[in-house]
Amino acid sequence: MSGYCVVQSCFRRFQIPDIGSNKLWAFTLHIGKLKNDCCSAFCTSCWQRRKTKEKSSLHESIAHDLGVAIVTGRHQPGDILNTEIESSEQLSVSRSAYREAVRILTAKGLVESRQRTGTIVLPITRWAMLDPDVMAWMFEGGASASVLEGLFEMRLIIEPSMARLAAMRRTLDHIADMRRSLQAMERFTLATDEGQAANRRFYSIIVQATGNPPLINLGNSLGTFVLWYTEFQGSSGTKPRDTIPEHWELFDSIAAGMPEQASIAMEKLIRANQADFEERQGSRS
């Protein structure tokens, strides 16, 4: 058995982290303060609140319906929406409620108000696509294959580097939390809500383990895609591909403090998810 395989066996069987090769303890105090940070858009508790939250106001409900209509193509880029007076009358709502809904969509890059023209729908390149609401609207209305493919490409550019940093800077707590998440994924499988929640938790730990605040912020946004894609898989009516072996390979590389192997393992995992998506798209056509 190779030295790397021995290390993998030790991590898996005896749960002993290797701290000699990458000066883990030098990072522990610096990274430790991140442990209890909320993982923003995709931690399990935040996800459950987002998933079950009632629409808290009329203008949010209007923004939701208009947002879904825009991201699903019912309103095309360049289209001019009805005026505030016309729309408020059609929807039987106050002008102030409709105006506030348009402000929400404007902040997310979906529309723009122009003098003497009105409210115009903007092209997809202007959308805040990693905004949790925009992502939710896209999946709710039927995720576009081209958009998902673009998001997979972006993940392949960014996330292998995140895994590399996580392998350099992970703490004992990160390793233990990742292991528990993977064990939960194995126990419940990715076809269940519990398994999907464990998957999101596993990803969030890797993001936090990078110890890079700007990258953590970006990782939280990318986590929105992971969150909605796992939900999309679960609601598609077919069993998701089993990527547990790829997750364990990624865990072993990060836990062993092997940056290059971690980068390769993350790319392998993303490509497995991408292949699963392409197979699902093929079965529908």
Protein Blocks (a to p, Z undefined) as FASTA:
>chain_A
ZZklmmmmmmmmnopacfklnommlmmmmmmmmmmpcehjmpfklmmmmmmpccfbfklm
mmmmmmmmmmnopacghiacddfklmmmmnopafklmmmmmmmmmmnopaccdehkbpcd
ddfklpcfkbmklmmmmmmnopafklmmmmmmmmmmmmmmmmmmmmmmpcfklmmmmmmm
mmmmmmnopmbmklmmmmmmmmmmmmmmnopaklmmmmmmmmmmmmmmmmmmmmnopacd
dfklmmmmmmmmmmnopaklmmmmmmmmmmmmmmmmmmmmmmmZZ
